[in-house]
């Protein structure tokens, strides 16, 4: 089955981030998006540990151990970027000042419910961190994740079985197989990996899918 690799997924998410947007990139896979934002497009990247104006990853050997994102990965700071207190950072998140956040997930439900902090695994150390604040505070929530688990179970479901991070908060899902919109009618398929059929995608998705409407552009 044809799949998008992680860099292709990050590049695809970057395409949907508009000029002038204030954006938070969650820990893990979403951090890759920073490396694919067009240089000519002004996007303000926010990190919950207190950065605004975050740039892409530094070149090897040019890392600054004091300049990291929320996932403790080295980053750069663009001209005009700022540092600020953790409390101010969360006030931005909770106050509706972020246009988009990009988060990973364990599950997303067809109605946009998000579960991304705890699976109940016995060796897990659950900590919701800032994900709950981002999920309810950002104007749009994009989820970036693999379509199925390592054991082949769908991460897109009719109803989440894991503890929720946010209710009806997700607007778009980007996976290694497809791009899906959460709509009032259900999960709308906008794009699929090359060579993948709608039937193939539905077979690995544990929630009903709707095809792209006739005449609608992806």
N, C-alpha and C positions, 0 to 999 in steps of 0.2 A: 504494500500500500504506500503510495507516494505521500510524503510529509514535508512540511516546512521545517527547516532546522531552526535553532534558537535565534540565530542572527537574522534570518529571514523574518521570523516572528517579530523581533524587535524593530526591524526596518518597517514592517507593515504598520505597527502601532504608531511609529514616528510620523508616518504619512498622515495620520488623522489628528495630529496635534497642530492647531492653527497658530498663525502669527499672533504674538502678544499674549499667549495663554500662560497662566500660572499653574504649574504642574508639579505634583509629587510622584516620584517613582519609588514604589515599595521595594522592600528587601528581596533579594534573589533575582529571579529572571527579569523583572521589570527594570532593573538598573541598566541593562544593556541598551535600553531605548535611547539613553543619553548619547550614545556613540553614533546614532543614525539621524539625529536631528539636523536638517540642512543648515549650513553655516549662515546662509543669507536670511534664515527665518529667526526672528527674535522670540525666544521662548524662555520664560523664567522658571528655572528648576528649583524647587524647594525640597529641603531635607529636614525631617522632623527633629534632628539633633541640633538645628539652629543655623541653617544656611539658606540663602536665597541668591540665585545667580550661579548655581553649580554648573560646571562644565564637564566635558567628557573625562574619561580615565586618563591619567598622565602617561607619558611615554615611559618605557622601562628605564629605571635609574633616576627618574625625575620626581619620584613620589615624595610627598611631604607627610610625615607621620602624624602631624597635627591637623591635616586636612583630609577628613574622611566623611563618608556618608553614613546614614543610619545603620547600614550593614557592616560598618567598619572597613569598607573598601576605600582605597585612595582615590580621590577625585581632584579636579581642578576648580578654580574659582575664576569666573569671567570678570572682565573689567566692569566695575560698578557693583559687583557682588557684595554681600554683607553677611556678617556673623551676628547672632543675637541669642538671647537667653532661651532655654528650652521652653519656659512658660510662654514666652512670646510666640514661639513656633507653634505650640498647641493652640494658642488663641487664634492664630491665622487659620489653622485647620478647622477649629470648631466654629469660627465666625463666618464661614462661607466665603473665604477669600481665595480659595483654590478653584480653578476652573475644572481641572481634571486630576484624578489620581489613578495610577496604574498599579494594581495589586495582583499578587499571586493568589491561588485558591486551592483548597482541597475539594470543594464542591460549589457549584452554582446551580440554583434552582431555576426552573422555567419562568418564574415570576420575578427573578432578579435577587432573591435572597442569596446572601454570601456567607460561606463558612470557610474561614482560612486560618484559624488559630489553634484548633485542637481536634484530634481524631479519636481520642480516647485510648491511643496506644499506650501500653503499660510503661514503656521506657521514655515517653514523651514528657517534656517540661513545658506545659502550656503557659503561654503568656501572650495576651492579645496585643500588647504594646500600643502603638498609635493607630493600628488598623481600624479599630472601631470608630475613632474620631475622624479618620479620613473617609471611611465608608459613608458616614452620615453628614460630613461637613463639605465634601467636594461636590461641585455642581454636576459632574459626570464621573462615574466610576467605570474604568475599563479593567477587565480581568485578563491576565495573560498566563496561560498554563498549558500543560499537555492535555490532550483530549481524554485520555484514559490513564488509569493508574498503572503501576508496574505489573500488577496482576491482571490487567485487562478490564478493570471495572470503569464504567463511565464516570467522569467527574461532573458531567452535566446531567442533572436529574430532575424529576418532577417535583420532588420535595427533599430538602437537605436532611440527612440523618445525623450530621455532626452539629455541635453547638454553633449558633449563628453569630456572625460578626455584625451583620447589618441586615435589615429587612427591606426587600424591594429596592435595593440601592444600585444594583449593577445595570448599566445601560448597554454595554457591548462586551463580547467575549472574543478573545483571540487565542486560538489553539494551534497546534501543529497540523491540524487537518482543515480548519475552517475559521471564518469570521462570522459571528452570529450576533444579531441584535435582539435585545429584550424588548418586545412590543406588547401592547395591550391584547393583541390577538395570540401571542405566543412567541416562540423562538424562530426568528426569521433568518434563514441562511443568506448571507450576502456574498460570500466567496468560499471556494473550496480549493484544496490543494490540487495541482494539476493531475488529471487522470482519475480523480475521485468522482464517483457518481453520487447523486442524492441518496440512492438506496444504500450505498456503502456507508455513507455518513450516518444515516438513520440507524443502521445496524449496530453502530458502536456508541449510540447516544441514547441514554435512558430517559428521554423526554421527547414528546412529539416535536417534529421540526416542520417549518413552513418554507416552501421554496421561494426564491426571489420572484416577486410578482412580474407578470408579463409587461414589458415596456419599462420596467424600473432598472436604473443603472446601479451596478454594484459599487 
